[in-house]
Structures are given as C-alpha cells and as structure tokens.
C-alpha cells in the first residue's frame, strides 16, 4: 500500500457543518483511515491519506462539491 501523505484541497460549495460532514464522508470512502480537517470559512481541506490529491479531488467533485488541489 502507498505511503500516507498530507494533502491540501480547496473545496467550494460547502455552506454548513452538514456539508463538512458530507465531504468528510466522501474522503473516508476513499481512505477509511484518513485524518481529515476542514476549515469551513476558507474551504480548505487538509488530509493525511494514502489517496493521491487529484484522485481525492475528483471523488469530492463527483460528490457535488468543486474540489481542486490547493496551490
């Protein structure tokens, strides 16, 4: 299995804690052991995960939120 890395994503479309929980579930579906931190005010997601950032962004986007790798 690949090595765990910390990644940062910008997620647009989150408006409440329900959205934060939904995005967290989307990440956990990709990597059940991921550690996820989301700042609702800035839309920044930081995760310690084995899933590559572009793959995780695609999964979140498929779930209805606009996600991209943070610059």
Secondary structure, DSSP 8 states (H G I E B T S, - for coil): ----EEEEEEEE---SHHHHHHHHHHHHHH-TT-EEEEETTTTEEEEEESS-HHHHHHHHHHTTSEEEE--
